[in-house]
């Protein structure tokens, strides 16, 4: 927990702490199974325990931590079932989104996606995994916003925290950014041509990447995964 973050006055403190801790957990800077201390986190951010406690509650709702009475708050180990369930729900939402986007996306929406893809390629060249994951999320968010349904992306974001940990672990070998960018390119091409069927097929293939990547990752990091 040595990464330094700055608390600002731009948004509620508990939300900032939640976001920072979520990032540390997703990138495994705070490893699965680790104990989270309210006292230590409060000292780290130089805040009272109340916003930290509120952030812990939100992390628990996202499935990232578990509060055990009389024992403390622990970072949950990764659940393969929760990952699979999240992917299933995400696929259902995003396929509906991308089909509508193929019919309604504007020139401005396509330009935003194209710019995002350029930034993805730059992040991949720099081997900047965190920047790439952020741009990956933005790509999907932009598609949802193109149909004027930001709530669709917010719904996905609320269920994908466990998926994000696997995504981060797979970037080095199992699902390299170059392959994910190719899949994003296919989605973009289908949207640009207005082909809803092709957009659905490309999105489905992209989101199924998680199915094939989780097994080798679990085998390499067995201590970080819940036992079936």
FENMO-V516068 format. One record per residue. N is the residue number from 1. RES is the residue in one letter. D_FIRST is the distance of its C-alpha to the first C-alpha in whole Angstrom. Layout:
BEGIN
n=N res=RES d_first=D_FIRST
n=N res=RES d_first=D_FIRST
END
This chain:
BEGIN
n=1 res=X d_first=0
n=2 res=X d_first=4
n=3 res=X d_first=6
n=4 res=X d_first=8
n=5 res=X d_first=10
n=6 res=X d_first=14
n=7 res=X d_first=15
n=8 res=X d_first=19
n=9 res=X d_first=22
n=10 res=X d_first=23
n=11 res=X d_first=22
n=12 res=X d_first=21
n=13 res=X d_first=18
n=14 res=X d_first=17
n=15 res=X d_first=18
n=16 res=X d_first=15
n=17 res=X d_first=13
n=18 res=X d_first=14
n=19 res=X d_first=14
n=20 res=X d_first=10
n=21 res=X d_first=9
n=22 res=X d_first=12
n=23 res=X d_first=11
n=24 res=X d_first=8
n=25 res=X d_first=10
n=26 res=X d_first=13
n=27 res=X d_first=12
n=28 res=X d_first=10
n=29 res=X d_first=7
n=30 res=X d_first=7
n=31 res=X d_first=10
n=32 res=X d_first=13
n=33 res=X d_first=14
n=34 res=X d_first=11
n=35 res=X d_first=11
n=36 res=X d_first=10
n=37 res=X d_first=11
n=38 res=X d_first=13
n=39 res=X d_first=13
n=40 res=X d_first=9
n=41 res=X d_first=9
n=42 res=X d_first=12
n=43 res=X d_first=11
n=44 res=X d_first=8
n=45 res=X d_first=11
n=46 res=X d_first=14
n=47 res=X d_first=16
n=48 res=X d_first=18
n=49 res=X d_first=17
n=50 res=X d_first=19
n=51 res=X d_first=18
n=52 res=X d_first=14
n=53 res=X d_first=17
n=54 res=X d_first=19
n=55 res=X d_first=16
n=56 res=X d_first=15
n=57 res=X d_first=19
n=58 res=X d_first=19
n=59 res=X d_first=16
n=60 res=X d_first=19
n=61 res=X d_first=21
n=62 res=X d_first=20
n=63 res=X d_first=20
n=64 res=X d_first=16
n=65 res=X d_first=15
n=66 res=X d_first=18
n=67 res=X d_first=19
n=68 res=X d_first=21
n=69 res=X d_first=23
n=70 res=X d_first=23
n=71 res=X d_first=20
n=72 res=X d_first=17
n=73 res=X d_first=15
n=74 res=X d_first=14
n=75 res=X d_first=13
n=76 res=X d_first=16
n=77 res=X d_first=17
n=78 res=X d_first=19
n=79 res=X d_first=23
n=80 res=X d_first=25
n=81 res=X d_first=28
n=82 res=X d_first=25
n=83 res=X d_first=25
n=84 res=X d_first=29
n=85 res=X d_first=29
n=86 res=X d_first=27
n=87 res=X d_first=29
n=88 res=X d_first=32
n=89 res=X d_first=32
n=90 res=X d_first=30
n=91 res=X d_first=33
n=92 res=X d_first=36
n=93 res=X d_first=34
n=94 res=X d_first=34
n=95 res=X d_first=37
n=96 res=X d_first=39
n=97 res=X d_first=37
n=98 res=X d_first=38
n=99 res=X d_first=42
n=100 res=X d_first=42
n=101 res=X d_first=40
n=102 res=X d_first=43
n=103 res=X d_first=46
n=104 res=X d_first=44
n=105 res=X d_first=42
n=106 res=X d_first=43
n=107 res=X d_first=43
n=108 res=X d_first=40
n=109 res=X d_first=38
n=110 res=X d_first=39
n=111 res=X d_first=38
n=112 res=X d_first=35
n=113 res=X d_first=34
n=114 res=X d_first=36
n=115 res=X d_first=34
n=116 res=X d_first=30
n=117 res=X d_first=32
n=118 res=X d_first=32
n=119 res=X d_first=28
n=120 res=X d_first=27
n=121 res=X d_first=30
n=122 res=X d_first=28
n=123 res=X d_first=24
n=124 res=X d_first=26
n=125 res=X d_first=27
n=126 res=X d_first=24
n=127 res=X d_first=22
n=128 res=X d_first=20
n=129 res=X d_first=19
n=130 res=X d_first=17
n=131 res=X d_first=20
n=132 res=X d_first=22
n=133 res=X d_first=20
n=134 res=X d_first=21
n=135 res=X d_first=24
n=136 res=X d_first=25
n=137 res=X d_first=24
n=138 res=X d_first=26
n=139 res=X d_first=29
n=140 res=X d_first=29
n=141 res=X d_first=29
n=142 res=X d_first=32
n=143 res=X d_first=34
n=144 res=X d_first=34
n=145 res=X d_first=34
n=146 res=X d_first=37
n=147 res=X d_first=39
n=148 res=X d_first=38
n=149 res=X d_first=36
n=150 res=X d_first=32
n=151 res=X d_first=32
n=152 res=X d_first=32
n=153 res=X d_first=29
n=154 res=X d_first=27
n=155 res=X d_first=29
n=156 res=X d_first=27
n=157 res=X d_first=24
n=158 res=X d_first=24
n=159 res=X d_first=24
n=160 res=X d_first=23
n=161 res=X d_first=19
n=162 res=X d_first=19
n=163 res=X d_first=21
n=164 res=X d_first=19
n=165 res=X d_first=17
n=166 res=X d_first=20
n=167 res=X d_first=21
n=168 res=X d_first=18
n=169 res=X d_first=18
n=170 res=X d_first=22
n=171 res=X d_first=22
n=172 res=X d_first=22
n=173 res=X d_first=25
n=174 res=X d_first=27
n=175 res=X d_first=27
n=176 res=X d_first=26
n=177 res=X d_first=26
n=178 res=X d_first=30
n=179 res=X d_first=31
n=180 res=X d_first=29
n=181 res=X d_first=31
n=182 res=X d_first=34
n=183 res=X d_first=34
n=184 res=X d_first=33
n=185 res=X d_first=36
n=186 res=X d_first=38
n=187 res=X d_first=37
n=188 res=X d_first=38
n=189 res=X d_first=41
n=190 res=X d_first=42
n=191 res=X d_first=41
n=192 res=X d_first=43
n=193 res=X d_first=46
n=194 res=X d_first=46
n=195 res=X d_first=46
n=196 res=X d_first=45
n=197 res=X d_first=45
n=198 res=X d_first=44
n=199 res=X d_first=41
n=200 res=X d_first=40
n=201 res=X d_first=41
n=202 res=X d_first=38
n=203 res=X d_first=35
n=204 res=X d_first=36
n=205 res=X d_first=36
n=206 res=X d_first=32
n=207 res=X d_first=31
n=208 res=X d_first=32
n=209 res=X d_first=30
n=210 res=X d_first=28
n=211 res=X d_first=30
n=212 res=X d_first=31
n=213 res=X d_first=27
n=214 res=X d_first=26
n=215 res=X d_first=28
n=216 res=X d_first=27
n=217 res=X d_first=23
n=218 res=X d_first=24
n=219 res=X d_first=26
n=220 res=X d_first=23
n=221 res=X d_first=20
n=222 res=X d_first=22
n=223 res=X d_first=19
n=224 res=X d_first=17
n=225 res=X d_first=21
n=226 res=X d_first=23
n=227 res=X d_first=26
n=228 res=X d_first=29
END
